[in-house]
Amino acid sequence: MGVTAYVLFFLAGLGFGYAAEGKWRWLPLLFPLALGLFALFTYGPDASVLIRLIVALLITAAGVVVGGIIDARTSGRGEHARYA
């Protein structure tokens, strides 16, 4: 798995962390979890798959947290999009 996959997991977490409400923010954790479980069932238990799964989950969770922080900062000041 290249760096691109981790960037996409972070961006998914960031987007959901910023835009989703409540527990829906944590939905992007299912993306790497589903891919990791598929890899485990396909290739069998392997340490490299488990390490990559853990790293992907941590990066996705970091994206959710950063998105939540950005949302909290903007909603506290009332900076919302103005539609014409």
C-alpha positions in Angstrom: 0.0 0.0 0.0 1.5 3.3 -1.0 1.3 6.7 0.5 -1.7 7.5 -1.6 -4.0 5.2 0.3 -3.0 6.7 3.6 -3.6 10.2 2.2 -7.0 9.2 1.0 -7.9 7.7 4.4 -6.8 10.9 6.1 -8.9 13.0 3.7 -11.9 10.8 4.2 -11.5 11.2 8.0 -11.0 14.9 7.7 -14.1 15.3 5.5 -16.3 13.3 7.7 -14.9 14.8 10.9 -15.7 18.3 9.6 -19.1 17.6 7.9 -20.8 14.8 9.8 -22.7 15.0 13.0 -22.2 13.0 16.2 -21.2 9.3 15.8 -21.4 9.5 12.0 -17.9 11.2 12.1 -16.4 7.8 12.8 -17.8 6.1 9.7 -14.5 6.4 7.7 -12.9 3.9 10.1 -15.0 1.3 8.3 -13.1 1.9 5.0 -9.6 0.7 6.1 -11.2 -1.9 8.4 -13.1 -3.5 5.5 -10.1 -3.4 3.3 -7.9 -4.8 6.0 -10.3 -7.6 6.8 -10.6 -8.5 3.2 -6.8 -8.7 2.9 -6.6 -10.9 6.0 -9.2 -13.3 4.6 -7.5 -13.3 1.2 -3.9 -13.6 2.2 -4.3 -15.1 5.7 -3.0 -13.6 9.0 0.1 -11.7 8.2 2.0 -9.2 10.4 2.4 -6.7 7.6 -1.3 -6.6 6.9 -2.1 -6.0 10.6 0.5 -3.3 10.9 -0.8 -1.5 7.8 -4.4 -1.9 9.1 -3.4 -0.3 12.4 -1.5 2.5 10.7 -4.5 3.2 8.4 -6.9 3.2 11.3 -4.7 5.7 13.2 -4.3 8.0 10.3 -8.1 7.9 9.6 -8.8 8.6 13.3 -6.4 11.5 13.2 -8.2 12.9 10.2 -11.5 12.7 12.0 -10.1 14.5 15.0 -8.6 17.3 12.9 -11.9 17.7 11.0 -13.7 17.8 14.3 -11.3 20.5 15.6 -11.8 22.6 12.5 -15.6 22.2 12.8 -15.5 23.3 16.4 -13.4 26.3 15.6 -15.6 27.5 12.8 -19.0 26.8 14.4 -18.0 28.6 17.6 -17.5 31.8 15.7 -20.5 31.5 13.4 -18.4 31.3 10.3 -20.7 29.4 8.0 -21.1 29.5 4.3 -23.3 32.3 3.0 -25.4 31.3 0.1 -26.6 33.8 -2.4 
